Amino acid sequence: MEFKTFEIDGPLEIRPRKIEDERGYFSEIFRLADFAERTGPVEFVQDNQSLSVKTGTIRGIHFQSHPKPQGKLVRCLAGSLLDVAVDLRTGSPTFGRWVSAKLTPEENNQLWVPVGFGHAFCSLEPDTVIGYRCTGYYSPENDKGVAWDDPDIAIAWPDVADAGTLSAKDRQQPSLADLPEYFTMEDQ
Ligand SMILES: Cc1cn([C@H]2C[C@H](O)[C@@H](COP(=O)(O)OP(=O)(O)O[C@H]3O[C@H](C)C(=O)[C@H](O)[C@H]3O)O2)c(=O)[nH]c1=O
């Protein structure tokens, strides 16, 4: 299992080994000991999965505020997607900056989005399925977001990104400049 860091401290791209044979492959996609060695103690309590039928579907930038924050371990189960983590920690030297990874079943890679980061993705082909493990339960009252196309974040979305796919909620997310201070450098 390979762990790749980014220029922003916190997010990780994880690439579990695929053991291939004539039947296909086998992969240990998560080992708590290996993961927690790099992230510190984590407990996943909820697994989510969503289907995006159209190429260019954009979901996000989402996060849950305290006292119900969520770290997310994301992978692609079908299709492919560009997954993005945005640093929302007040006082962070990389506040407002983002990292991304193209996730596909073939690559068998994952993105760790720690507490303190917003999460968003864009599907890169039809019928893309995303699966992600969360370290906190869903809490609608703590479900917050930032505008996907905020110029102060300037995520380099792929050309296929289709704003027409945005949910009503995502069409009216606040700008980064208008966002309350939800997270600090104490968050992880
Ligand atoms: C997140 C969530 C949603 N829901 C319900 C609420 C709505 O009735 C429906 C769709 O929710 P939403 O439009 O927020 O789903 P996405 O736009 O895919 O948002 C998710 O995708 C972005 C990229 C994320 O990182 C978050 O996990 C999450 O915000 O599922 C639940 O019942 N449980 C949940 O954990």
PDBQT file of the ligand as one rigid body, heavy atoms in Angstrom, charges set to zero:
ROOT
HETATM    1  C1  LIG A 201     -24.137  13.313   2.441  1.00  0.00    +0.000 C 
HETATM    2  C2  LIG A 201     -25.434  12.653   2.790  1.00  0.00    +0.000 A 
HETATM    3  C3  LIG A 201     -26.620  12.975   2.152  1.00  0.00    +0.000 A 
HETATM    4  N1  LIG A 201     -27.781  12.346   2.501  1.00  0.00    +0.000 N 
HETATM    5  C4  LIG A 201     -28.996  12.684   1.777  1.00  0.00    +0.000 C 
HETATM    6  C5  LIG A 201     -29.336  14.159   1.725  1.00  0.00    +0.000 C 
HETATM    7  C6  LIG A 201     -30.035  14.319   0.406  1.00  0.00    +0.000 C 
HETATM    8  O1  LIG A 201     -31.414  13.967   0.553  1.00  0.00    +0.000 OA
HETATM    9  C7  LIG A 201     -29.372  13.262  -0.487  1.00  0.00    +0.000 C 
HETATM   10  C8  LIG A 201     -28.307  13.835  -1.393  1.00  0.00    +0.000 C 
HETATM   11  O2  LIG A 201     -27.436  14.598  -0.566  1.00  0.00    +0.000 OA
HETATM   12  P1  LIG A 201     -26.427  15.626  -1.233  1.00  0.00    +0.000 P 
HETATM   13  O3  LIG A 201     -27.107  16.372  -2.335  1.00  0.00    +0.000 OA
HETATM   14  O4  LIG A 201     -25.754  16.402  -0.137  1.00  0.00    +0.000 OA
HETATM   15  O5  LIG A 201     -25.355  14.616  -1.876  1.00  0.00    +0.000 OA
HETATM   16  P2  LIG A 201     -24.007  15.054  -2.598  1.00  0.00    +0.000 P 
HETATM   17  O6  LIG A 201     -24.189  16.285  -3.407  1.00  0.00    +0.000 OA
HETATM   18  O7  LIG A 201     -23.500  13.822  -3.260  1.00  0.00    +0.000 OA
HETATM   19  O8  LIG A 201     -23.046  15.442  -1.409  1.00  0.00    +0.000 OA
HETATM   20  C9  LIG A 201     -22.046  14.563  -0.945  1.00  0.00    +0.000 C 
HETATM   21  O9  LIG A 201     -20.970  14.626  -1.841  1.00  0.00    +0.000 OA
HETATM   22  C10 LIG A 201     -19.930  15.496  -1.461  1.00  0.00    +0.000 C 
HETATM   23  C11 LIG A 201     -18.842  15.517  -2.509  1.00  0.00    +0.000 C 
HETATM   24  C12 LIG A 201     -19.424  15.117  -0.124  1.00  0.00    +0.000 C 
HETATM   25  O10 LIG A 201     -18.240  15.094   0.175  1.00  0.00    +0.000 OA
HETATM   26  C13 LIG A 201     -20.413  14.801   0.905  1.00  0.00    +0.000 C 
HETATM   27  O11 LIG A 201     -20.243  13.495   1.402  1.00  0.00    +0.000 OA
HETATM   28  C14 LIG A 201     -21.796  14.942   0.491  1.00  0.00    +0.000 C 
HETATM   29  O12 LIG A 201     -22.112  16.288   0.721  1.00  0.00    +0.000 OA
HETATM   30  O13 LIG A 201     -28.787  12.305   0.409  1.00  0.00    +0.000 OA
HETATM   31  C15 LIG A 201     -27.827  11.381   3.480  1.00  0.00    +0.000 A 
HETATM   32  O14 LIG A 201     -28.913  10.821   3.795  1.00  0.00    +0.000 OA
HETATM   33  N2  LIG A 201     -26.682  11.048   4.137  1.00  0.00    +0.000 N 
HETATM   34  C16 LIG A 201     -25.482  11.649   3.833  1.00  0.00    +0.000 A 
HETATM   35  O15 LIG A 201     -24.442  11.301   4.441  1.00  0.00    +0.000 OA
ENDROOT
TORSDOF 0
